[in-house]
Amino acid sequence: MKRRAVASLALAAVLVGGCGGGDGSAESSKPRPATARRAEAACRDFRREVEGIARGALANPPSTTAELMTERLVRPSIPALERIARRQQALEPAMANAQFDLYAGLFDPIVVLAQERLRAGRASELSRSKETERMLTELGVEQRAIARLLGLHACDVDFQHVLISSLSG
């Protein structure tokens, strides 16, 4: 599957990217302060948007758990992911930081996987849905690790975790 290959390549790039280069100090990887503030503002906006999606998902009782997950959580999350991707990727030139480029670039396979998760859910393909969620989780973990390395604390978040915690809170 082409989408799985894209996600796997992105994950491999993250793992390879984290294994070398630079002098090893976290300080050398810090982004420019003004641009970092813009990146963190985008992350805070994204978190609020995802929390709103979760609250909206529970506004009316879903007919099934599959409806809740697929149509009320995954479907509305895709535009939110696309927006945060555009905002963060637009900062890449000003950030002038290869690790931030990798962080922002990971949104592309995350969006593709979210779209795949939507298709799998609509087709009632449970195993494909679970596998897609697993890949989303792995990419989210890697993306969060890069955000921490960059000192972007507001960006140390993945949408799946925010959705789940918002549903239970």
Summary of the structure (lengths in Angstrom):
residues: 169
radius of gyration: 16.3
end to end distance: 36.5
largest distance: 54.3
contacts: 515
relative contact order: 0.18
helix: 80%
strand: 0%
